[in-house]
Amino acid sequence: MVVDSSSIVSEKFNFKDSIKIFQYPTTYCFLMIEICLGVPIQSVALFMPQIIQRLGYSTVKTNLYTVAPNVGGAVMLLILAFSSDLLRIRFPFIMLGFALTCTGFVVYAALPDVQTHIQAAYFATFMMVWGTSAPSVLLSAWYNNNIAHEGRRVVLTSVGVPLANVMGLVSSNIFLAREKPKYQTALVTTAVFGATGALIAGLLGAYMLFDNRRRNRRAGVRTTARDVPTHKLRDGPSVPEFRWFL
């Protein structure tokens, strides 16, 4: 796997060369997606008990009811990740994850009385977790698939992942105590971040698709990322042979 994904295996880190990853506009798209992903992940991870508590269960039962959505999230992660590998495409599955998260939070926020519609409300919590589990894995795989330079890959990952984690600062400040137990601001804000993440991922995927087709027209041959030798992918989009892994 290392040989297939790196132009030079165990390459010595060169900071000046590695930070050239920030010369590409797509880098900032990936980082914006990380930001949009961070808020739903942290909201679900930190505040799922508070969300489920609105259903009216006791403290012990509320904590027990958080188990099933998280197990469902693990299963959905495997389904989407293996499906993405099978079809050799990332961005539609990332979009699907964001869409599930957004839908889950919108449904939960839209219910006037969750205790009257308890089945729908509890199912919405499953959707929240479904949509946060898979994109976190697939997003890292997506931008690493497009970076054959080990140093640049390290730099982007070391910025992107902490950026998603630090969005816990947003999640911690949108669950307002005065809005308990509805937390309307938190639900709507998290849904907006999910929708924005899906939009950016879709636009970035569409751009990559367009750019691949443009490069193929110039070369006069239909080529995909899997057809290009890894060493030719090292310098990224600046070389004509480069093709995006979608």
N, C-alpha and C positions, 0 to 999 in steps of 0.2 A: 504493500500500500504506500509506503514511504517513497519507494522508487518511482511508482506510477504518478505520484502527486507532486513531486519536487524535481526541479530541473537539476539541482545539485544537492545531493543528500548530505545532511549534517554540515551544511554550509556555515562558515564562520560569520558571525553577526557583524554587519557593517551598518552603523547607525545612519550615516549620511545617505547611503544607498537605500536603506530600508524605509526612511521617511518619505521617499519619493512616491509611496503609495498615496499620499495626500495630494498628489498632482492630478489624480483622476476624479472627476465629478461623481462617478459611481460610488466612490468611497464614502462620500457624505450622504448619499442615499442609504447605504447600508447602515451608517451610524444613526440616521433619522429613524430607520426601521427599528433599530435596537432601542432607541428612546421610546418609541410607540409600544414596543413589546414589554419594556420594563415596568410600565405602570400597571397593566393587567396582571403580569406575573406577581408583582409585589402586593397588589390588592388582594389577589386570591390567596397568596401564601400567608399574608399577615392578618387578613380580616375575614376569612371564610367563616369562622365561628360566629362573628358578629352578624354576618349576612344571614346565616341559617337561623340564628337566634330569633329573627323576626317571625319565624314560623310558629313560635310559641312553645317550644319544647323546654324542658328543664336543662340545666347546665350540663349535666352528664350526658343526656340524650343528644343535646346539640353537638357536643364534641364527637359522639359516636356517628352522628349523621354527616360529619365531614369526611368520614372514611370512604364511603362509596363513591363520591365525586372524584376523590383523588385516585382511587383505584381505576375508575373509568378514564381518568386523564392519562394514566400510565398505559392503558390498553390502546387508547386513541393515539398516543405517541407512537407506539409500535406499528399500528395500522398505517398511519400517514407516512412514517419514516420508511417502512418497507415498500409502500406503494411508490414513494418518491424515487427510491433506488431502482425499483422494477422498471419504471417508466423513464428513468434518467432525466428527471426534471424537478426543479425545486419550487419555483415561485408560485405556481397555482396552489400547492399544498400549504405554503406559508399564508397565502391569501385566505384559503379555506379556514385555517386556524384562527386568524384574526376575525373572520366573519362569524365563526362560532362564538368567540368571546363577546364580540359586539352584540350579537343577537341575544345571548344569555343575559347580559346586563340590561339590555333594552327591555326584554320581556319582564325581568324581575322588577325593573323600575316602573314599568307601565301598569303592573297589577295594582288596582286600588286597595285590595285587601288580600294579602298573600295567604292568610289563614282560610279564606273562603275558596281560594284556588291553590290549595297547598300542593297538589300534584304538579301543576304547571310551574309553580315557584321552585319546587325542589328540582324538577327537571332542568330549569334554567341554571341552577348551580352546577349541574353536570356540564352544561354547555360552556359555562365560564372556564372550567378547568380543562375541558377538551381543547379549547382554543389557546390556552397558554402553555400547555405541555409541549406540543409538537413544534411550533415555530421557533422556540428557543434552540432546539437542536438543528432544525433544518436551516435556519438562518446562518448559523456558524458554518455549517457544511456548504451552504451556497457560496458565501464569499471566499471560503478556502478553496473550493473547486475552481474558482476563477483567479487564484493567485498561486503560481508555481514557484515564486520566489520565496524561500523560507523566511528571510528576514522581514519582508513586507507583510507576510502572513502573520508573523509574531506581533508586529506593531499594530496591525488592524485589530487582531483578536484582543490584544492587551488594552486597547482603548474601547472597543465595542462592548465587550462583556462587562467590564466595570461600569460603563455608562448605563447599561441596562439595570445593573444592580443599584446604582445610586438613585435611580428613579423611585426607589422606596421612600425617598424624602417627599416626593409628590404624593404617593399613596398614603403616607402617614399623616398628611395634612389636609386630605380631602374627606376623610371620615370624621365629620364634625360631631362632637358630643351632643350639641344642641339639636341635631337632626336624628338622633337615635329614636326608634330603631330603623327608620326608613333609609337614612343615609343617601338621600336623593342626589345630592351634589356628587358624592363619590361614584354612584352608579352611572350617572350621566357622563361624568368626566372620563371614567374608565372606558365606557362605550365609545366615546369620541376618539380616544387614543387608539382603540382597536380598529375603528373605521378608517382612521388616517393611516395606520400601518398597512392595512389591506390595500388602500389606494396607492401608497408609495411603492409597495411591492409589485403591484400590478403595472404601474407606470414604468418601473425599472425593468421588469420582465419584458414589457412591450418594446422598450428601447433596445434591449439586448437582442430580441428577435429581429427587430428592424435592422440593427447594425450588422448582425450575422448575414442577413439577406443582402445587404449592401456590399459587404465584403465578398460574398459569393459572386455577385454580379461583376464586380471588378476583376475577380480572379478567373471568371468564366467556368467555375466548377462548384458543385454543391458540396460543401464541407461542414462538418460539425466539430465541436470541441474534442470529441473522442477520436477524430481522425488526424488531429494535429499532434506531432511529436512534442512531448512535454518541454523539451529544451527550447522550443520555439515560442512557448507560452510565457517564458520567463520575464520578458520585458513588457508584458501586458498589451493593452490595446494599441500601443505605439507601433507595433509591427503588423504588416499586412496579413500574415498567416494566422494571427490570433483570432479565436472564435470564443464567444461567451458560452459558458455552461449555464443553461437556462434553469 
